């Protein structure tokens, strides 16, 4: 019953993770390099 909800959450977290990596990695590299 929760499969659709789990898929939506998975896609959401994957999307957020990609955004976080795009936003965080360059900033971290510039800040700590």
DSSP file (Angstrom, degrees, kcal/mol; ACC not computed):
  #  RESIDUE AA STRUCTURE BP1 BP2  ACC     N-H-->O    O-->H-N    N-H-->O    O-->H-N    TCO  KAPPA ALPHA  PHI   PSI    X-CA   Y-CA   Z-CA
    1    1 A X              0   0    0      0, 0.0     3,-0.3     0, 0.0     4,-0.3   0.000 360.0 360.0 360.0 -30.4    0.0    0.0    0.0
    2    2 A X     >  +     0   0    0      1,-0.2     4,-3.2     2,-0.1     5,-0.2   0.382 360.0 100.0 -94.7   3.7    2.9    2.3    0.7
    3    3 A X  H  > S+     0   0    0      1,-0.2     4,-2.5     2,-0.2     5,-0.2   0.915  83.7  47.1 -59.4 -44.9    4.9    1.5   -2.4
    4    4 A X  H  > S+     0   0    0     -3,-0.3     4,-2.1     1,-0.2    -1,-0.2   0.913 114.6  47.3 -62.3 -41.9    3.8    4.6   -4.3
    5    5 A X  H  > S+     0   0    0     -4,-0.3     4,-2.5     2,-0.2    -2,-0.2   0.912 111.6  50.5 -65.8 -42.3    4.5    6.8   -1.3
    6    6 A X  H  X S+     0   0    0     -4,-3.2     4,-2.8     1,-0.2    -2,-0.2   0.896 109.8  50.9 -63.0 -39.5    7.9    5.1   -0.8
    7    7 A X  H  X S+     0   0    0     -4,-2.5     4,-2.7    -5,-0.2    -1,-0.2   0.913 110.4  49.2 -64.9 -41.6    8.8    5.7   -4.4
    8    8 A X  H  X S+     0   0    0     -4,-2.1     4,-2.4     2,-0.2    -2,-0.2   0.924 112.9  47.0 -63.3 -43.8    7.8    9.3   -4.2
    9    9 A X  H  X S+     0   0    0     -4,-2.5     4,-3.1     2,-0.2     5,-0.2   0.912 111.8  51.4 -63.8 -42.0   10.0    9.8   -1.0
   10   10 A X  H  X S+     0   0    0     -4,-2.8     4,-2.5     1,-0.2    -2,-0.2   0.929 112.1  45.5 -61.1 -46.0   12.9    7.9   -2.7
   11   11 A X  H  X S+     0   0    0     -4,-2.7     4,-2.4     2,-0.2    -1,-0.2   0.892 114.0  50.4 -64.5 -38.6   12.7   10.2   -5.8
   12   12 A X  H  X S+     0   0    0     -4,-2.4     4,-2.8    -5,-0.2    -2,-0.2   0.943 112.8  44.3 -65.0 -47.5   12.4   13.3   -3.6
   13   13 A X  H  X S+     0   0    0     -4,-3.1     4,-2.5     2,-0.2    -2,-0.2   0.871 113.4  51.3 -67.2 -35.6   15.4   12.3   -1.4
   14   14 A X  H  X S+     0   0    0     -4,-2.5     4,-2.1    -5,-0.2    -1,-0.2   0.916 112.0  47.5 -64.4 -42.2   17.4   11.4   -4.5
   15   15 A X  H  X S+     0   0    0     -4,-2.4     4,-2.1     2,-0.2    -2,-0.2   0.924 113.9  46.3 -64.1 -45.6   16.6   14.8   -6.0
   16   16 A X  H  X S+     0   0    0     -4,-2.8     4,-3.0     1,-0.2    -2,-0.2   0.884 110.2  54.4 -65.1 -37.8   17.4   16.6   -2.9
   17   17 A X  H  X S+     0   0    0     -4,-2.5     4,-2.3     1,-0.2    -1,-0.2   0.900 108.2  49.2 -63.7 -40.3   20.7   14.7   -2.5
   18   18 A X  H  X S+     0   0    0     -4,-2.1     4,-2.4     2,-0.2    -1,-0.2   0.916 113.2  46.9 -64.2 -42.4   21.7   15.7   -6.0
   19   19 A X  H  X S+     0   0    0     -4,-2.1     4,-2.7     2,-0.2     5,-0.3   0.925 111.6  50.9 -65.2 -43.7   21.0   19.3   -5.3
   20   20 A X  H  X S+     0   0    0     -4,-3.0     4,-3.1     1,-0.2     5,-0.3   0.898 111.3  48.1 -61.9 -40.1   22.8   19.1   -2.0
   21   21 A X  H  X S+     0   0    0     -4,-2.3     4,-2.0     2,-0.2     5,-0.4   0.913 112.7  48.3 -67.0 -41.8   25.9   17.6   -3.7
   22   22 A X  H  X S+     0   0    0     -4,-2.4     4,-0.6     1,-0.2    -2,-0.2   0.904 120.6  37.2 -63.9 -40.3   25.8   20.3   -6.4
   23   23 A X  H  X S+     0   0    0     -4,-2.7     4,-0.7    -5,-0.2    -2,-0.2   0.860 123.4  39.7 -80.4 -36.2   25.4   23.1   -3.9
   24   24 A X  H  X S+     0   0    0     -4,-3.1     4,-3.2    -5,-0.3     5,-0.3   0.900 105.0  60.1 -86.0 -42.3   27.7   21.7   -1.1
   25   25 A X  H  X S+     0   0    0     -4,-2.0     4,-2.7    -5,-0.3     5,-0.2   0.921 107.9  42.7 -59.6 -50.6   30.7   20.2   -2.9
   26   26 A X  H  X S+     0   0    0     -4,-0.6     4,-2.3    -5,-0.4    -1,-0.2   0.898 116.7  49.6 -62.4 -37.8   31.9   23.3   -4.7
   27   27 A X  H  X S+     0   0    0     -4,-0.7     4,-2.6     2,-0.2    -2,-0.2   0.929 112.7  46.3 -66.2 -44.5   31.4   25.4   -1.6
   28   28 A X  H  X S+     0   0    0     -4,-3.2     4,-2.8     1,-0.2     5,-0.3   0.917 112.8  50.5 -63.7 -42.3   33.2   22.9    0.6
   29   29 A X  H  X S+     0   0    0     -4,-2.7     4,-1.3    -5,-0.3    -1,-0.2   0.905 114.6  43.2 -63.5 -40.9   36.1   22.7   -1.9
   30   30 A X  H  < S+     0   0    0     -4,-2.3    -1,-0.2    -5,-0.2    -2,-0.2   0.866 116.9  47.5 -71.7 -35.8   36.4   26.4   -2.1
   31   31 A X  H  < S+     0   0    0     -4,-2.6    -2,-0.2    -5,-0.2    -1,-0.2   0.899 122.4  30.4 -74.3 -40.4   36.1   26.9    1.6
   32   32 A X  H  <        0   0    0     -4,-2.8    -1,-0.2     1,-0.2    -2,-0.2   0.551 360.0 360.0-100.7  -8.3   38.5   24.2    2.8
   33   33 A X     <        0   0    0     -4,-1.3    -1,-0.2    -5,-0.3    -2,-0.1   0.512 360.0 360.0 -76.9 360.0   41.0   24.2   -0.1
